[in-house]
């Protein structure tokens, strides 16, 4: 794709609208993972240094097209200011009186953050006219547009898709980096190429598995989705998460993988309990057990890969030259079921491969479990966007930034 970068824009004294992805997890007003804020801060800082008047905008959560205090970006404005080392003014609406006044008051090198874009129904509307009207209103607040919210580029939303058509535009450094990394996963890939997939559902990964069948050398399966693979091999899975309608799909993948020389690596053992753990309290799990996948008891709930599987996965990663990991291996939020995810993260660090952690829960797990982010090749800010890129889909927010 041919795009302009922020270096191609003359930004001094101009109002620059930066569409960021500041969709961070909150506990009340407390940000529990500020990774996405830190990821876009360098782009904002670069614009500030060049004298831009920066108008930052993002969504957070899934409000219903109207203001909802629990999804306010106010705590994010505070944290962004701390990271940038300068005050960030906060507009209490998106295109109303507060936004207009706050933007109008900006001086060169100053920053404001608008309230949650999804407080306006036009942001996510399926109706082109309604979405366009919101984009028109946003366009009055800026002279230039910088797309740097990689986690949202797979959405056809007003601030992502419609607004760039209304203003001179460029990609921010974060998106440029993300796309560069994804090209290394899809074009002239260094081999062996190992893909580690976790998360809850096979159906969420159907497209990416389909596309990787012709590209990956090994696909390692963990997380909740592994139980559908285990069932496809003819084993019972107790009370574990199971998508029965996906069993024929999985069986077809296994057959085609064997035909095409793609090795599917399915878990050998699993950590189980009789109930889902209290991840907030972290209470001990009294009936924790590790069983082989062909011996999961009736009523047992699989919640992580077991130690034999962790060792197997580490061996399959050890000689890789490229590794893409998307999705935790288990309920990593609870100490009893974090070992599998921790083992995969450590295996990535121990390998000499170019390692990519595909955003979302995987990135959160890396931070939660205390790993040094800088030691991975790349930690993506967009799980869904990364997967859709790897599926070969056109991402609306990227297409909108092309010249």
Residue pairs with C-beta under 8 A, 6 or more apart in sequence:
1 179
1 398
1 399
1 401
1 402
2 402
2 403
3 170
3 171
3 401
3 402
3 403
4 169
4 170
4 171
4 403
5 170
5 171
5 173
5 176
6 43
6 46
6 47
6 146
6 170
6 171
6 172
6 173
8 170
9 16
9 144
9 146
9 168
9 170
11 47
11 50
11 51
11 52
11 144
12 50
12 51
12 52
12 108
13 51
13 52
13 53
13 108
14 52
14 53
14 143
14 144
15 52
15 53
15 55
15 103
15 106
15 141
15 142
15 143
15 144
16 47
16 52
16 53
16 54
16 55
16 142
16 143
16 144
16 145
16 146
17 55
17 57
17 138
17 141
17 142
17 144
17 145
17 146
17 163
17 167
18 40
18 43
18 44
18 47
18 54
18 55
18 56
18 57
18 146
18 148
18 172
19 57
19 58
19 145
19 146
19 147
19 148
19 149
19 152
19 159
19 160
19 163
20 36
20 40
20 44
20 56
20 57
20 58
20 148
20 149
21 36
21 40
21 58
21 59
21 148
21 149
21 150
21 151
21 152
21 381
21 382
22 36
22 37
22 40
22 56
22 58
22 60
22 73
22 76
22 80
22 113
22 149
23 36
23 58
23 59
23 60
23 61
23 151
23 152
24 31
24 32
24 33
24 34
24 35
24 36
24 37
24 60
24 76
25 31
25 32
25 33
25 364
26 32
26 60
26 70
26 75
29 74
29 75
30 75
31 37
31 75
31 76
31 79
33 364
33 367
33 368
34 79
34 83
35 363
35 364
35 367
35 373
35 379
35 381
36 151
36 381
37 76
37 79
37 80
37 83
38 83
39 174
39 381
40 148
40 149
40 172
40 174
40 381
41 80
41 83
41 84
42 173
42 174
43 146
43 148
43 172
43 173
43 174
44 54
44 56
44 80
44 84
44 111
45 84
46 173
47 54
47 146
48 54
48 84
48 86
48 109
48 110
48 111
49 109
51 108
51 109
52 108
52 109
52 144
53 103
53 106
53 107
53 108
53 109
53 110
54 106
54 110
54 111
54 112
55 103
55 106
55 112
55 114
55 141
55 142
56 80
56 88
56 111
56 112
56 113
56 114
57 94
57 113
57 114
57 117
57 138
57 159
58 73
58 76
58 113
58 116
58 117
58 149
58 152
59 116
59 117
59 118
59 123
59 152
59 157
59 159
60 71
60 72
60 73
60 76
60 116
60 118
61 70
61 71
61 116
61 118
62 71
62 118
63 71
63 116
63 118
63 119
65 118
65 119
65 120
65 121
65 123
65 124
66 119
66 121
67 93
67 115
67 116
67 119
68 119
71 116
71 118
71 119
72 115
72 116
73 90
73 113
73 114
73 115
73 116
74 90
74 115
76 113
77 88
77 89
77 90
77 113
78 88
80 88
80 111
80 113
81 87
81 88
81 111
84 111
86 110
86 111
87 111
88 111
88 112
88 113
89 102
89 105
89 106
89 110
89 111
89 112
89 113
90 102
90 112
90 113
90 115
91 98
91 99
91 101
91 102
91 103
91 112
91 113
91 114
91 115
92 98
92 115
93 99
93 114
93 115
93 119
94 114
94 115
94 116
94 117
94 119
94 120
94 123
94 137
94 138
95 120
95 134
95 137
95 138
95 140
95 141
98 115
99 114
99 115
99 141
100 141
102 112
103 112
103 141
103 142
106 112
114 141
117 123
117 157
117 158
117 159
118 124
120 134
121 130
122 130
122 131
122 133
122 134
122 135
122 137
122 158
123 131
123 134
123 157
123 158
123 159
124 131
124 155
124 157
124 158
125 131
125 134
125 158
131 157
131 158
131 161
131 162
132 158
132 162
134 158
134 159
134 162
135 158
135 159
135 162
135 163
135 165
135 166
136 166
138 158
138 159
138 163
139 163
139 166
139 167
142 167
143 167
143 168
144 167
144 168
144 169
144 170
145 163
145 164
145 166
145 167
145 168
145 169
145 170
146 169
146 170
146 171
146 172
147 153
147 160
147 164
147 169
147 170
147 171
147 172
147 175
147 397
147 400
147 401
148 171
148 172
148 173
148 174
148 175
149 160
149 175
149 397
150 174
150 175
150 178
150 380
150 381
150 382
150 385
151 359
151 381
151 382
151 383
151 384
151 385
152 160
152 382
152 385
152 397
153 160
153 175
153 382
153 385
153 395
153 396
153 397
153 398
154 382
154 384
154 385
154 388
154 389
154 393
154 395
154 396
154 397
155 161
155 396
155 397
156 396
157 397
160 396
160 397
160 400
161 396
161 397
161 399
161 400
162 400
164 400
164 401
165 400
169 400
169 401
170 401
171 179
171 401
174 381
175 398
175 401
177 378
178 380
178 381
178 382
178 385
178 386
179 389
179 398
181 356
181 377
181 378
181 380
182 386
182 389
182 390
184 190
184 322
184 354
184 356
185 193
185 322
185 324
185 356
185 390
186 215
186 389
186 390
189 215
189 322
190 321
190 322
190 353
190 354
191 217
191 321
191 322
192 217
192 218
192 319
192 320
192 321
192 322
193 215
193 216
193 217
193 218
193 320
193 321
193 322
193 323
193 324
194 216
194 217
194 218
194 219
194 220
194 316
194 317
194 320
194 322
194 323
194 324
194 353
195 212
195 216
195 218
195 219
195 220
195 323
195 324
195 325
195 326
196 220
196 222
196 313
196 317
196 323
196 324
196 325
196 326
196 327
196 344
197 205
197 208
197 209
197 219
197 220
197 221
197 222
197 223
197 225
197 326
197 327
198 221
198 222
198 223
198 224
198 225
198 226
198 325
198 326
198 327
198 328
198 329
198 330
198 341
198 344
198 362
199 205
199 223
199 224
199 225
199 326
199 327
199 328
199 361
200 223
200 224
200 225
200 241
201 224
201 225
201 241
201 243
201 246
202 225
202 228
202 229
202 243
202 246
202 249
202 250
203 243
203 246
204 225
204 387
205 225
205 326
205 327
205 387
206 246
206 249
207 387
207 388
207 391
207 393
208 326
208 387
208 390
208 391
209 219
209 253
210 391
211 390
211 391
211 392
212 219
212 262
212 390
213 253
213 256
213 257
213 260
213 262
214 260
216 262
217 261
217 262
217 263
218 262
218 263
218 264
218 265
218 316
218 320
219 257
219 262
219 263
219 264
219 265
220 265
220 313
220 316
220 317
221 229
221 264
221 265
221 266
221 267
222 267
222 305
222 309
222 313
222 327
222 328
222 329
222 330
222 340
222 344
223 327
223 328
223 329
223 330
224 240
224 241
224 302
225 241
225 243
225 327
226 266
226 267
226 270
226 302
226 305
227 237
227 240
227 241
227 242
227 302
228 241
228 242
228 243
228 244
228 246
228 247
228 250
229 250
229 254
229 264
229 266
230 237
230 266
230 267
230 270
230 293
230 296
231 237
231 242
231 244
231 247
232 247
232 250
232 251
232 254
233 254
233 266
233 293
235 293
235 294
235 296
236 296
236 298
237 296
237 302
238 272
238 296
238 297
238 298
238 299
238 300
238 301
238 302
239 298
239 299
239 300
239 301
240 270
240 272
240 296
240 300
240 301
240 302
241 302
253 264
254 264
256 262
257 263
257 264
263 316
265 312
265 313
265 316
266 293
267 293
267 305
267 306
267 309
268 292
268 293
268 306
268 308
268 309
268 312
269 290
269 291
269 292
269 293
269 305
269 306
269 307
269 308
269 309
270 290
270 291
270 293
270 296
270 302
270 303
270 304
270 305
270 306
270 309
271 288
271 289
271 290
271 302
271 303
271 304
271 305
271 306
271 330
271 336
271 337
271 339
271 340
272 288
272 289
272 290
272 291
272 296
272 297
272 300
272 301
272 302
272 303
273 285
273 287
273 288
273 289
273 300
273 301
273 303
273 336
274 287
274 299
274 300
274 301
275 301
276 301
276 303
276 331
277 283
277 285
277 303
277 331
277 334
277 336
277 337
278 334
279 331
279 333
279 334
282 334
282 335
284 336
285 334
285 336
285 337
288 336
289 300
290 306
290 307
291 297
291 300
291 306
292 306
296 302
303 330
303 331
303 334
303 336
303 337
304 329
304 330
304 331
304 332
304 336
304 337
304 338
304 339
304 340
304 341
305 313
305 329
305 330
305 340
305 343
306 340
307 339
309 340
310 329
310 339
310 340
310 343
310 344
311 343
313 343
313 344
313 347
314 343
314 344
314 346
314 347
314 350
317 323
317 344
317 347
317 348
317 350
317 351
317 353
318 347
318 350
318 351
319 351
320 351
320 353
321 352
321 353
321 354
322 353
322 354
322 356
323 348
323 351
323 353
323 354
323 355
323 356
324 356
324 358
324 390
325 344
325 345
325 348
325 355
325 356
325 357
325 358
325 362
326 357
326 358
326 359
326 360
326 362
326 383
326 386
326 387
327 358
327 360
327 361
327 362
328 340
328 341
328 361
328 362
328 365
329 340
329 341
329 343
329 344
330 337
330 338
330 339
330 340
330 341
331 337
331 338
332 338
332 340
332 341
332 342
332 361
332 365
332 368
332 369
333 368
338 365
338 369
341 365
341 369
342 369
345 357
345 365
345 366
345 369
345 371
346 371
348 355
348 357
348 376
349 355
349 371
349 375
349 376
353 377
354 377
355 376
355 377
355 378
356 376
356 377
356 378
356 379
356 380
357 363
357 366
357 376
357 378
357 379
357 380
358 380
358 383
358 386
358 387
359 379
359 380
359 381
359 382
359 383
359 384
359 385
359 386
360 382
360 383
360 384
361 383
362 383
363 379
363 380
363 381
363 383
366 373
366 376
366 379
367 373
373 379
380 386
385 395
385 397
388 395
389 395
